[in-house]
Amino acid sequence: MPSTTAVSTKDGATYTTSTGAPVLEPYAVQKLGQTGPLLLQDFHHIDLIAHFDRERIPERVVHAKGAGAHGYFEVTHDISDLTCANLFSKVGNKAPATVRFSTVGGESGSADTARDPRGFAVKIKTQEGILDLVGNNTPVFFLRDPSKFPHFIHTQKRDPQTHLKDADMFWDYLSLNPESVHQVMILFSDRGTPDGYHNMHGYVGHTLKFVQADGTFSYVQIHFRKEGGWKSLTNDVATKLAGENPEYGIQTMFEDIEKGNFPTWNVYVQTMTPEQAEKFRYNILDLTKVWPHGEYPLRPVGKLVLNKNPDNYFAEVEQAAFSPSHQVPGIEPSTDPVLQSRFFSYPDTHRHRLGVNYNQLPVNKPINPVANFQRDGFMAIDNQGWRPNYQSSLIPLEYKAKPYQQAKHEEWLGYAGADLSFITELDFEQPRALWEKVFSDTDKDHYVSNVAGHLGSVKSPEVKKRQLSVFAAVSQDLSDRIAKAIGHESVPPLKVAPASEAIRFKYKGTA
């Protein structure tokens, strides 16, 4: 006989099936007699087990382990001379934001303190749509050719046969692609092991374009600078924490926000005109290089504050879907080939992991109304009702265009035949300055120790020698110190072309 009462959960809600029907006993199953077989008619039990079997979705191939929180972005300085984006039209404008931090190479159960770059993804919900600023905690990356990305990530993962991390393939790739050395210099410094996710700077890394209503534009680099500065861990402390508390980063950020110690970042841009870009010493699209702050100073824009922890990690962090292609009028991509490749890769990942309607999930849903011709598919939460799914003459689309003209596409020359892995002396200037002018004696000792601990485990003599030659191109002193630490003879520098032979994109028709 059906019961009229049901078990109440901790929050006072009545326990039910997925269809909302009350259930008297959550742990009970229907059987034929005391010891008889289970009954197929027991919807609650079948529903419970079937859903349990499907709880997991594919984890991210990269950036699988992470933490997230909510807050807001506020405009603190006038940059309306740079962009017609509505968000930046007035000082004081605020927009809700969701941020996800992550490691890169590890799986979802890996340690937060691993030596690894950190993902730094910001979702800002503006009145003109979603603006995602997707970067890392380092201003540069390992590559500038998108075709190398899958191969590079494979070297940071597990060997197909042993299913173990492999130092040989890790350093084999790096030594064969010396443009990676700037990032390697940062990765194996103490900055490679941040003290929690919320104690680090963030960088979009890619060159973007801020566009005015008349189509004129400036190239920009976007920086998130943590208030109070960034904090890092030594290799010994990071390793110890990896064993004692693999969720150290998630825990410390969650607890700080709960206590009211809200992580805050000041947001800046570096700007460059197309004319300056033409004359700039480096290719401004090169993801392995930075823009010198002395020549292109940081200009304040706003601040990012995280003041609310997620109520449900899966719904609000695991299902959060970021992409650099999520842009708004007034902000455009450059023709950085890695950025262009990410424009496809990220949404394609979300369609695979979350389904074609991933932008209808609450954490990803825009705050402004969505009206388009997309319909149906799995989990169509908001299918736009009676609205036609084509350009209808019966119900004209209402579109209020801003005084905004899409800038013409640049006509880039030289890309098809350019070897983006071509190495010149330019690739070693900034890493050399990092070693000689930025690192303290303690930093140098830690860096040598950290690299030696990893490179020393490489089995291939050729890989060791090749990577030491890359370090020697940065500094012979650096290379020799690492060589001594791993019991290797001194290696001469990698032979590279002079700076005068650097390949650069040449373009015309900028607007």
N, C-alpha and C positions, 0 to 999 in steps of 0.2 A: 504494500500500500504506500503511495507516495507520501513523503513527509512535507509538512508545511513550513518547517524550519530548516535552516542551513547553518553551517559553521561560519562564524564571523572571523575575518582576518584581523591582524593587529591594528589596522587603521579604521576598523569599524565596518569595512565593506563586507558584503555577503559573498561567500565563496560560490563561484558559478563555473559552469562549462564555458567554452569559448563563445557559445551562442547566448549566454546570459542566463541559462537555467540554473536555479540554486541546487547545490549538492550537499547532502547531509553529512557525508563522511569522505573527505578528500582521498584517504588512503584505502578505501574499500573498493573491491571489484566484485562484479556479479559472477557467481559460479552456479553450476548445477549441483546442488547439494553441498554438504560440508567439504568434501574432498574432490568434487567433480571438476570438469574442465571449465574454463572461462567461457563466457557468452559473447558472441559477436555483437549482440545488441547493446552491449555496455558502451555507449558513445563516449562517456566521460573518460574511461580508461583508454580506449582506442585513440581518442583525440589527444590525450596526454602523451602517450607513447609516440604516436606519429609526429607530433610537434617536436618532442624531444629529439627524435632522430634527425630533425631538420634545423636544429637551433643554430648551427654554425654556417656562416657565409664565408666565401673565400677571403682569406686575409690579404692585405696589400702585399704585392711582390716586394716592394721597398716601402720603407716607413711603416712597417707593420706594428711596431711597439710605440705607444705614445700616450700622451695625456692631453686633456683639453679643459677649457673653461669658457665662460661667457663674460661679456662686459660691454664696453662701448669705445668708439673712436670719436674724438672731439677735435674740431678744427680750432687751432689756437693762433694761427698767423694767416694773414691774407696772401693767397697765391693765385688770386683770380686773374693776374696778368699772365699766368702760365697755362691755365686750363679752363674750359667752360663747363667742366663737370659740376653739376648742381651741388654736390656734397661740399665743394670748396668755394661756393659762391659767397659765403659769409662766415666770419669768425664767430664761433659759438655753435655752429651746426654740429649736431650729434647724430650718430647712427649706431644701432646695436651691432655687436661684433661677437664672433665665435672664433677661438684660436685653438689649433691643435699643434702640439709639439711632438717630435718623434725622433727615434734613432733611425738610421737608414738601412743598415745591412742585416740586422737581426730579425728573428722571428717574433711573434707576438708575446712569447714567454721569455724573451731574452732580457738581459739586465739593462736598466736605465743608465748605468754608469759606463757602458762600453765605450772604448775609444772609437769614435764614429762621428761624422757630422751629425747635426741635429736639424730635422725639418722644422720650419717656422712658417706655418700657414695661417693666414688671417682672412676671415670671411666678414665683410662689412655689408650690411643690408641697407642700401641707399634707396632714396625715392625713385631712382632711375634703374633699379635692379641690383643684382649681386655684383660686388667688386671683390674678387679674390686676389690677394697678394701672397704668392706662394714662393717661399724661398728657404734659406738655410740660416744657420748661425755663423756661417762664414761668408765673406764677400765674394769668394771665388769658388771654382769647382774643378774637378779632375779633368775635364774635357771641354772641347769647343766644337766637336763634330758629333752630331746626334747619332750617327750610325754606330758609334762606339759604345753608346750607353748600355744596351743589353749585355754586351760582352764584358764591359767593366763591372756591371752589377754581378754577373755570374762569378767573377773572380773574388767577390766579397762574400759569396754564399758558400755552399758546401760542394765538395768533390762528388761527382756523380757515382763513383764506385764506393768510396769509403764513407761518404756522408759526413765528412769532417771538414772543418775549416782548413785551408791549405795555404801556408805562407809562401810556398813556391809560386802558385798561380797568382797570389796577391801581388807579390813583388815583380813577377814576370811581366804582368800587364803594366805596372807603373814604370818599370825600367824600359819597356818598349815604347812608352808614350810619355816622354819627358815633359810635355806641357803640363803634366799633372803635378809637377814638383812644388809649385806654389801652394797648392792645397795640401800636399804631403807635409810641407813645412809647418803649416798650421795644425794639421791633424795630429802630428806626433809631438807637438808642444803640449803644455798643460791645457791649452784651449780645446784640445781634442777630447777632454773629459770634463764637461761643464758640471758645476755644482748644482744639479737640479735643472729642470726644464725652464724654470722661470727666472734664472739668474744668468741670462746670456743675451747678447745682442741678436738682432735679426736683420737679414739683408735679402732683398728680392734678387740681387745678383745680376739679373738680366737688365739690359737697357730697354726702357719703355719710352713712350712718347706722350707728353702732355700736349693736348691740342686745343687751340683757341677756336672761337666760332667762325673765323674767316679761313680756317684750314691751316694757318701757320702753327708751327710746333717747336717744341724744345725736346731734346733727349734728356732723360732723367734716370738717375739711380736712386732707389728708395732704401732708407736705413731706419731701423728701429733700435734705439739706444736705451738700454735698461737704466732706469733711474737708480743711482747708487753704484753703477758700474757692474760689469760681469764678474762672476766668481767661477773658479775652476777647482778641480781636485788633482792632486798628484796621482801618478800611476798606482802607487802603493795603496792609497786610500780608495781610489776608484775600484781597484781589484778586490779589496777587502769588502767594500759595500756590495759588490756584485754577488758575493757569496752570502753575506749576512742579510741583505735587504735588496733584492733585485728590483723592487718597486720603489726605490728611494726617491726617484724623481716625481713619480705620480703622488706619492704620499706627502712629500714636503710641500709641493704646490697646493695640494688639496687642503692641508692643515693651515698653511699661511692664509689662504683665502677665507677659510672658516673663522680664523682669528681676526679677520679684518685687515690683515697686512696685504693689501691688494697690489699685485705686481703691476708696475706702470712703466711704459716705454715712451720716450719722446721720439717723434717721427720727423725725419728730415729728408730733404731731397738734394741731390747734386744735379745741376743743370748744365746743359751744353747746347749751343746753337748748332744748326747744320753746318754753318761755316767753320765753327770751331772743330766740329767733328772731322771735317775734311782735312784740317791741318794737324789734328791730334797725332801724337807720336805713335800711339797704339791703335789697333782696330777697336773702335768703341763697342763692338759687338762680341769681343773676345771674353768669354766667361772665365778665363784663367787669369784675368788682370783686373786691377782696380783703377779708378780715376783718382789721381793724387788730390788730397784734400787741400793742399796749398794752392793748387791751380783752380780747383773747382770745390769751393768750400760748402759745408753743409748749411742748408737753408731750412730753418724750422717750419714745420707744417702743422703738426697737431700732436695729440697724445693718445695712447692706447692703454686702457685700464681694464683689468680682469677682476670682477667683483662678485661673480657667482659661479659656484661649482655646478656641474651637471647633476640633475636629479636621477638620471639613468645613463650610465656610461655608454652602453651599446647604442641607444637611440640618439644620443647627442654628441658622441665622440667617434665611435666606431662607424656610424652611418654618416658622419659629416663628410661631405664630398667637395674638395677644393680643386680648382683648376685655374691656371693663369689665363685661360681663354674666357673666363667669366669677367668681362670688363664692362664699363659703362661709357656713354658718350663723353668725349673729352679726354679719354685715356685709351691709347692704342698700342699695339705691339710694334716693336722694331722688327727688322728682318734678321735678327739673330737666329741662326738655323736651329740651335738647341731649343730656344723658346718656341719656334714654329713647330718643332716636332712634339714638344710637350702639349701644344694646343690640341693635338689629336690624342696623345697617349692618355692624358688624365681623364677626359670625359669617357673615353673608351673603357678605361678601367672601371669607372663608376657604373657604366651600363652593364658590365660583366658582374660586378660584385653586388650591386644594389638594384639593378633593373633599369629599364629605359626611362622610368618616371622618377629617377632619384631626386630630381629637383622639386618633387611634390612632397617629400618627407619634411616634417616640421623644421628640422634643424637646417635644411637647405632651402626652404621655401622663401621666395622674396617677400618683402613686406608690401610692395606695390602690386596691383592686380596684373595677372598674366593673361594675355589674350593672343592666341596664335592658332595654327592649324594642326597642332599635334594632338592626337587622340589615342585612346585605348592602350593596349600593352599591359603587361603585368603591373598590378598594384596601381591602377589609375585612380588615385584618391580624389582628385578634382578633375573631372573629365569635361569641364566647361559647359555642362548642361546642354541647352538647345542651340548654343552658338554654332553656326555653320563651320565646317572644317575645310573651307576653301574660300577664295576671294568672292564673296557673294554680292550680287547686285541688289538683292532683296534687303540686306542689312549692311549698309556700307560700314567699313571699319573706320572708327574714329581714331585719328592719329594726329596729335598736335606736335608738329616738328619744331625743334628749337632752331634758332638762327645758327645752325651748325652745319658746316659742309665737310664732308669726308675728305681728308687730304688725299691727294692722288698717290697712288702707289709709286714708290721709288723704282727706278729702273736700275737694278744692280748689275754691274758688269764684272765678269771675272770669276763668279762663284763656281760655274760648271767645271772649270779646269783647275781651280785652286785646290792645293793639298793642305787641308786645314791642320794637318799634323806636322807641317813644316816647322822646324825649330830654328830659331835665331837667338843671338845674344840677348835680345829683348826679353825672352822668356825667363831669364835668370837675374835680371836687374832687381826686381822687387823682392824675390826670395833672398837675394844676397843682402839687400838692405834690412830685411827682417832678421837675418842672422847677425849681421855686423853692427846694426844700429839700434834695433828694437829689443832683441833678447838680452836679458841680463846674464851675468855669469851663471847664476842659478838656473835660469831658463835654459841656457846652453847645456849645462850638465844634465838637466832633466830630459831635454830633447835627445841628446846622444844616448842616454840610458834607455829611453822609451823606444827609439828606433832600433837600437842594438838588441833589445830584448825580443823584438819581432823579426827583424831582418836576420838575426843570428840563427834563427831556427830554419832558415831556407836551406834546402838540400842542394840546390843547383848552384855550382860555382859560377856559372856564366851569369845567372840572374844577380847574384851578389855583386859580382864585378861590374855589371852594367849599371846597377843602381848606385854603386859607389862612384861611378864615373859621372852620373847625373848630379849627385851631391857635390862632387869636385867642381863641376861647372858652376855651382852656386858659390862654393868656397872650398879651397883645398884643405884648409884647416878643419872644416866641418867633416869632410870625407875622411880625412886621416884619423880624426878622433873616433868616428864610427868604426872605421876599419880596425883600429887598435882594439876597440871594445869587443869586436867579434872575432879577433884573431886572424885578420886578413891583411895582406900586404897593401901598401899605398897604391892607389889607382889614379892615373891621369884623368883630366877632365874630358868629358864628352866633347867631341869635335862638332861645333855648330857654326852655322853661317853668320856672318857679321850682321849687325842691326840694319845696315843699309839695304839688305836683301829681304827684309821682312815683307811677307805678302799682306797686302791690305786691300780691302774692298774699295773700289772706286765707283762713285755713283753720280748720277746727274738727275735733273728733274725733281728736285726735292719738294716742290709744292705745286 
